[in-house]
Amino acid sequence: MAEIKGPKTPCIICEKAILYLWPERGSSNLNNAVDIHISGHYGSSFDTMRYSGIICDDCLDSLIQRNKIEYIKSIYHTEKD
């Protein structure tokens, strides 16, 4: 059974509680959510800083549908783009 755990819950947009799958095995797999990483670049007040958080699938889908975030590629893509 999934349980709420960890300092990165809830969703950073809607604040919905995120459940982890298989916590008894120490898994970090999220139930209907993604773990994101944000890096600050030159020109930002957050230049050289890295952050992580969680976005639920519903919020991510909404961002994609509204063209607020861009799909780049699957991390399992094996062919050259």
Stockholm file with secondary structure:
# STOCKHOLM 1.0

chainA/1-81         MAEIKGPKTPCIICEKAILYLWPERGSSNLNNAVDIHISGHYGSSFDTMRYSGIICDDCLDSLIQRNKIEYIKSIYHTEKD
#=GR chainA/1-81 SS CCEECSTTCSCTTTCCCCEESSGGGTCCCEESEEEEEEECCTTSTTTTCEEEEEEEHHHHHHHHHTTSSCCCCCTTCCSCC
#=GC SS_cons        CCEECSTTCSCTTTCCCCEESSGGGTCCCEESEEEEEEECCTTSTTTTCEEEEEEEHHHHHHHHHTTSSCCCCCTTCCSCC
//
